[in-house]
């Protein structure tokens, strides 16, 4: 396994950058690759051991194991590791390993709309077909709910 130093890590996104000791390009790392007990997070300046895995967007650090002390900013500067300008993230959002999901409350609202759409549509069709024109708004609302659900990408919920 290779060794290196974490030059940046954003716990919010779960992405970081590791600079190998032997030189070479910095490697991106995702929190799912961190092998620790408890929190799967790294800190800037932390020494790690890792393997290199090939992904569609290039090489990444895999099976990352923290080794020991966290270097100070002065020690990092001595190694030529300057602070990153922003959080470490994938180059493009569509390259991340995990799809971004809608917040739980939005998914709950979508589920409720989905549960209400089909019965509204079925009851509305039956009642309007039997000549009860006052059920037309229910039929229309069922159709609208199904159209709205069709616009929301299913991989988000």
BELMOMO-V788219 format. One record per pair of residues at least 24 apart in sequence whose ideal C-beta (glycine too) atoms are under 10 Angstrom apart, sorted by the first residue. I is the first residue (numbers start at 0). J is the second residue. Records with the same first field share a line. If there is no record, write none. Layout:
I=J  J
//
This chain:
0=47  48  49  50  51  61  62  63  64
1=26  47  48  49  50  51  60
2=46  47  48  49  64  66
3=28  45  46  47  48  49  60  63  66
4=43  44  45  46  47  66  69  70  74  75  78  80
5=41  42  43  44  45  46  47  60  63  65  69  70  75  80  87
6=43  44  45  75  78  79  80  81  82  83  87
7=41  43  44  80  82  83  84  85  86  87  88
8=33  40  41  42  43  44  45  83  86  87
9=40  41  43  83  85  86  87  88
10=38  39  40  41  42  86
11=86  88
12=86  87  88  89  95
13=39  40  41  87  88  95  96  97
14=59  86  87  88  89  95  96
15=40  41  42  43  45  47  60  63  83  86  87  88
16=41  43  60  80  83  87
17=41  45  46  47  49  51  59  60  63  87
18=75  78  79  80
19=47  49  51  60
20=46  78
23=51  58
24=57  58
25=60  80  83  87
26=51  52  57  58  59  60  61  63
27=54  56  57  58  59  60  87  88  89  90  94
28=52  59  60  61  63  87
29=54  59  60  61  63  87  89  95  96  97
30=63  96  97
31=61  63  96  97
32=59  60  61  62  63  64  96
33=60  61  62  63  64  65
34=61  62  63  64  65
35=63  64  65
39=63
40=65
41=65  69  87
42=69  70
43=69  70  72  75  80  82  83  87
44=68  69  70  71  72  74  75  78  80
45=69  70
46=70
54=94  96
55=94
56=89  90  91  93  94  95
57=90  94
59=96
98=152  154  155
99=154  155
100=154  155  156
101=151  152  155  156
105=151  155  156
106=151  155  156
107=156
108=156
109=147  148  151  153  155  156
110=156
111=144
112=143  144  145  147  148  151
113=144  145  147  148  151  156
114=144
115=140  141  144
116=140  141  142  143  144  145  146  147  148
117=141  144  145
119=143  144  145
120=144  145
//
